[in-house]
Amino acid sequence: MPGTCAVVPHTALEWTGADYELELLDHDSSKSAEYLRINPQGTVPAIVDSSSDGSEIIVTQNIATQVYIDANYPKANIFGTDASAISRAKVMQWLAFVNADVHKAFAPLFGPDGFVEG
Ligand SMILES: N[C@@H](CCC(=O)N[C@@H](CS)C(=O)NCC(=O)O)C(=O)O
């Protein structure tokens, strides 16, 4: 969904050089039955992948999608080259702050229709 937080895992995927397919959504299609099967919360981002045994993998929640990308493409160093415990923790600290605190604080600005009518 252009202009949303989905740009973060999208950017990470670009950094990996992965062969992936981008599905463009808008507000309405993110609430469709087809997409709600993938993410019952009706939000982006979401990753759909297949495991080695062919079963479907679905990962939602922005930080989780980045962890999944990093785990599959460690050479892309999307969380940086320092794999120390404190470096990894600091990456998660700032991602969690932006995702849980900053992102939610701006929700009324970008989506006032969720709070008021007209
Ligand atoms: N906690 C969720 C938040 C996801 C979220 O709120 N995404 C917004 C875009 S930034 C969205 O999909 N909004 C749905 C809409 O605009 O219809 C996550 O980390 O993935």
PDBQT file of the ligand as one rigid body, heavy atoms in Angstrom, charges set to zero:
ROOT
HETATM    1  N1  LIG A 201       1.112  -3.106  14.002  1.00  0.00    +0.000 N 
HETATM    2  C1  LIG A 201       0.924  -3.241  12.573  1.00  0.00    +0.000 C 
HETATM    3  C2  LIG A 201       0.439  -1.917  12.030  1.00  0.00    +0.000 C 
HETATM    4  C3  LIG A 201       0.137  -2.017  10.549  1.00  0.00    +0.000 C 
HETATM    5  C4  LIG A 201      -0.642  -0.826  10.044  1.00  0.00    +0.000 C 
HETATM    6  O1  LIG A 201      -1.347  -0.112  10.802  1.00  0.00    +0.000 OA
HETATM    7  N2  LIG A 201      -0.552  -0.610   8.737  1.00  0.00    +0.000 N 
HETATM    8  C5  LIG A 201      -1.337   0.444   8.117  1.00  0.00    +0.000 C 
HETATM    9  C6  LIG A 201      -0.518   1.206   7.101  1.00  0.00    +0.000 C 
HETATM   10  S1  LIG A 201       0.860   2.078   7.820  1.00  0.00    +0.000 SA
HETATM   11  C7  LIG A 201      -2.515  -0.158   7.375  1.00  0.00    +0.000 C 
HETATM   12  O2  LIG A 201      -2.419  -1.247   6.852  1.00  0.00    +0.000 OA
HETATM   13  N3  LIG A 201      -3.654   0.531   7.365  1.00  0.00    +0.000 N 
HETATM   14  C8  LIG A 201      -4.808  -0.027   6.743  1.00  0.00    +0.000 C 
HETATM   15  C9  LIG A 201      -5.548   0.936   5.894  1.00  0.00    +0.000 C 
HETATM   16  O3  LIG A 201      -5.034   2.040   5.687  1.00  0.00    +0.000 OA
HETATM   17  O4  LIG A 201      -6.609   0.568   5.419  1.00  0.00    +0.000 OA
HETATM   18  C10 LIG A 201       2.237  -3.695  11.921  1.00  0.00    +0.000 C 
HETATM   19  O5  LIG A 201       3.289  -3.504  12.535  1.00  0.00    +0.000 OA
HETATM   20  O6  LIG A 201       2.207  -4.278  10.828  1.00  0.00    +0.000 OA
ENDROOT
TORSDOF 0
